[in-house]
Amino acid sequence: MSNETPQGTNDDITVVHVMRHGEVANPDGILYGRLPGYHLSELGRRMADRVAEHLSARDVTYVVASPLERAQETAEPIAKAHGLDLATDERLIEAENIFQGKTFGVGDGALRKPGNWKHLVNPFRPSWGEPYVDQVVRMMNALSAAKDRARGHEAVVVSHQLPIWIVRSYVERRRLWHDPRKRQCTLASLTTFTYRGDRIVSVGYTEPARDLVPAHLLAGAKPAKGKDKAFGA
């Protein structure tokens, strides 16, 4: 199949669903970030299947995912349901984080070590990881590429919580720094960008697998302690 997509007109309506991956098997509560080897849990696979079913009747012509295993495994049933090959875009990867590979908390993780406090001095950039502005640039470019591949139809893009929330905040003209507990980006959720031509005209949000998501992982929930902590995105 040709990689070239004809240029459309300003009347073209293209829908890009940006999905957060499903639950990850992570019994040790590690902030896994970009580390390889973190796969969907059995529940996470059920979430992916649920969203594939939810989108089965949609006009999806392109499916693309972050290169990380959890995103690839989430996207696979969606691509299969539409008879499509799964594409990969490095720009959809999780945000960089200095605490990757560690547990993260005040009393039981990286924050108990004073040597790590220097990474928390600037929440507006943020100082502990990839700048928010850089995330906006790469995610907007990835969404635009998906829009071009699916022009006049629909695309599904599988990425990670923080980059999804940051690009949505940018499009909706909110400040980029925020309280992570208040991100509206639940596991296996869909943040949907509708383009008219090359311009985003609306943003929507749905949670097709909400009933499968543990209560403490929903937006605004209090953080849990122990093995069920939610780390990484």
For each residue, the residues with C-beta under 8 A, 3 or more apart:
1:
2:
3:
4:
5: 148 149 151
6: 151
7:
8: 11 12 14 151 152 197
9: 12 197
10: 196 197 199
11: 8 196 197
12: 8 9 151 152 195 196 197
13: 152 194 195 196
14: 8 147 150 151 152 153 154 155 194 195
15: 58 150 153 154 155 192 193 194 195
16: 143 146 147 150 154 155 156 157 192 193 194 195
17: 55 60 154 155 156 157 190 191 192
18: 143 157 158 159 164 167 168 190 191 192 193
19: 51 74 75 78 156 157 158 159 188 189 190 191
20: 158 159 160 161 164 185 186 187 188 189 191 233
21: 24 40 44 48 66 70 71 73 74 158 159 160 187 188
22: 40 41 43 44 45 46 47 48 70 73 74 187 188 209
23: 40 41 43 44 47 187 188 213 214 217
24: 21 32 38 39 40 41 44 70 232
25: 38 39 40 41 44
26: 29 30 32 38 41 231 232
27: 227
28: 103 227
29: 26 103 226 227 229 231
30: 26 35 101 102 103 231 232
31: 97 99 100 101 102 103 104 110 231 232
32: 24 26 35 38 100 101 231 232
33: 94 95 96 97 99 100 101 232
34: 68 93 94 96 100
35: 30 32 38 100 101
36: 68 69
37: 69
38: 24 25 26 32 35 68 69 70 232
39: 24 25 69 70 73
40: 21 22 23 24 25 44 45 47 48 69 70 73 74
41: 22 23 24 25 26 44 45
42: 45 46
43: 22 23 46 47 212
44: 21 22 23 24 25 40 41 47 48 70 73 74 187 188
45: 22 40 41 42 48 49 73
46: 22 42 43 49 50 209 212
47: 22 23 40 43 44 50 51 74 187 188 209 212 213
48: 21 22 40 44 45 51 52 73 74 75 76 77 78 188
49: 45 46 52 53 77
50: 46 47 53 54 188 208 209 212
51: 19 47 48 54 55 74 77 78 188 190 208 209
52: 48 49 55 56 77 78 80 81
53: 49 50 56 81
54: 50 51 208
55: 17 51 52 58 60 78 81 82 156 208
56: 52 53 81 82
57:
58: 15 55 154
59: 153 154
60: 17 55 63 78 82 84 150 153 154 155 156
61: 82 84 149 150 153 154 155
62: 84 87 146 149 150 153 155 156
63: 60 75 78 79 82 84 86 87 155 156 158
64: 75 86 87 88 89 92 142 146 149 155 156 157 158
65: 71 72 74 75 86 87 88 89 92 157 158 159
66: 21 71 72 88 89 90 92 93 94 158 159 160
67: 71 72 88 90 92 93
68: 34 36 38 71 72 93 94 160
69: 36 37 38 39 40 72 73
70: 21 22 24 38 39 40 44 73 74
71: 21 65 66 67 68 74 75 92 158 159 160
72: 65 66 67 68 69 75 76 86 88 158
73: 21 22 39 40 44 45 48 69 70 76
74: 19 21 22 40 44 47 48 51 65 70 71 77 78 158 188
75: 19 48 63 64 65 71 72 78 79 86 156 158
76: 48 72 73 79 80 86
77: 48 49 51 52 74 80 81
78: 19 48 51 52 55 60 63 74 75 81 82 156 158
79: 63 75 76 82 84 85 86
80: 52 76 77 83 84
81: 52 53 55 56 77 78
82: 55 56 60 61 63 78 79
83: 80
84: 60 61 62 63 79 80
85: 79
86: 63 64 65 72 75 76 79
87: 62 63 64 65 149
88: 64 65 66 67 72
89: 64 65 66 92 142 145 146 157
90: 66 67 93
91: 138 139 141 142 145
92: 64 65 66 67 71 89 139 142 157 158 159 160 163
93: 34 66 67 68 90 159 160 163
94: 33 34 66 68 97 159 160 162 163 232 233
95: 33 129 130 135 160 162 163 166
96: 33 34 100 129 130
97: 31 33 94 100 128 129 130
98: 116 119 128 129
99: 31 33 102 104 110 116 119 128
100: 31 32 33 34 35 96 97
101: 30 31 32 33 35
102: 30 31 99 109 110
103: 28 29 30 31 108 109 110 229 231
104: 31 99 109 110 111 231
105: 108 109 110 111 112 229
106: 109 111 112
107: 112
108: 103 105 112 225
109: 102 103 104 105 106 112
110: 31 99 102 103 104 105 113 116
111: 104 105 106 116 117 120
112: 105 106 107 108 109
113: 110 116 117
114: 117
115: 118
116: 98 99 110 111 113 119 120
117: 111 113 114 120 121
118: 115 121 127
119: 98 99 116 127 128
120: 111 116 117 123 127 128
121: 117 118 127
122: 125 126 127
123: 120 126 127 177
124: 176 177
125: 122 131 132
126: 122 123 129 131 132 177
127: 118 119 120 121 122 123
128: 97 98 99 119 120
129: 95 96 97 98 126
130: 95 96 97 134 135
131: 125 126 134 135
132: 125 126 135 136 166 176 177
133: 136 137 176
134: 130 131 137 138
135: 95 130 131 132 138 139 162 163 166 167
136: 132 133 139 140 166 167 170 176
137: 133 134 140 141
138: 91 134 135 141 142 163
139: 91 92 135 136 142 143 159 163 164 166 167
140: 136 137 143 144 167 170
141: 91 137 138 144 145
142: 64 89 91 92 138 139 145 146 157 159
143: 16 18 139 140 146 147 157 167 193
144: 140 141 147 148 198
145: 89 91 141 142 148 149
146: 16 62 64 89 142 143 149 150 155 157
147: 14 16 143 144 150 151 155 195 198
148: 5 144 145 151
149: 5 61 62 64 87 145 146 155
150: 14 15 16 60 61 62 146 147 153 154 155
151: 5 6 8 12 14 147 148
152: 8 12 13 14
153: 14 15 59 60 61 62 150
154: 14 15 16 17 58 59 60 61 150
155: 14 15 16 17 60 61 62 63 64 146 147 149 150
156: 16 17 19 55 60 62 63 64 75 78
157: 16 17 18 19 64 65 89 92 142 143 146
158: 18 19 20 21 63 64 65 66 71 72 74 75 78 92
159: 18 19 20 21 65 66 71 92 93 94 139 142 163 164
160: 20 21 66 68 71 92 93 94 95 163 164 232 233
161: 20 164 165 183 185 233
162: 94 95 135 165 166 180 183 233
163: 92 93 94 95 135 138 139 159 160 166 167
164: 18 20 139 159 160 161 167 168 185 191
165: 161 162 168 169 178 183 184 185
166: 95 132 135 136 139 162 163 169 170 176
167: 18 135 136 139 140 143 163 164 170 171
168: 18 164 165 171 172 185 191 203
169: 165 166 172 174 175 176 178
170: 136 140 166 167 173 174 176
171: 167 168 193 200 203
172: 168 169 203
173: 170
174: 169 170 178
175: 169 178
176: 124 132 133 136 166 169 170
177: 123 124 126 132
178: 165 169 174 175 182 183
179: 182
180: 162 183
181: 219 220 221 223
182: 178 179 219 220
183: 161 162 165 178 180 219
184: 165 189 205 219
185: 20 161 164 165 168 189 191 219
186: 20 189 207 210 213 217 218 219
187: 20 21 22 23 44 47 209 213 217
188: 19 20 21 22 23 44 47 48 50 51 74 207 208 209 212 213
189: 19 20 184 185 186 205 206 207 208 209 210
190: 17 18 19 51 204 205 206 207 208
191: 17 18 19 20 164 168 185 203 204 205
192: 15 16 17 18 203 204 205 206
193: 15 16 18 143 171 200 202 203
194: 13 14 15 16 200 201 202 203 204
195: 12 13 14 15 16 147 198 199 200 201
196: 10 11 12 13 199 201
197: 8 9 10 11 12
198: 144 147 195
199: 10 195 196
200: 171 193 194 195 203
201: 194 195 196
202: 193 194
203: 168 171 172 191 192 193 194 200
204: 190 191 192 194
205: 184 189 190 191 192
206: 189 190 192
207: 186 188 189 190 210 213
208: 50 51 54 55 188 189 190
209: 22 46 47 50 51 187 188 189 212 213
210: 186 189 207 213 218
211:
212: 43 46 47 50 188 209
213: 23 47 186 187 188 207 209 210 217 218
214: 23 217 218 228
215: 218 221
216: 221 222 223 224 228 230
217: 23 186 187 213 214 221 230
218: 186 210 213 214 215 221
219: 181 182 183 184 185 186
220: 181 182
221: 181 215 216 217 218
222: 216
223: 181 216 229 230
224: 216 228 229 230
225: 108 229
226: 29 229
227: 27 28 29
228: 214 216 224
229: 29 103 105 223 224 225 226
230: 216 217 223 224
231: 26 29 30 31 32 103 104
232: 24 26 30 31 32 33 38 94 160
233: 20 94 160 161 162
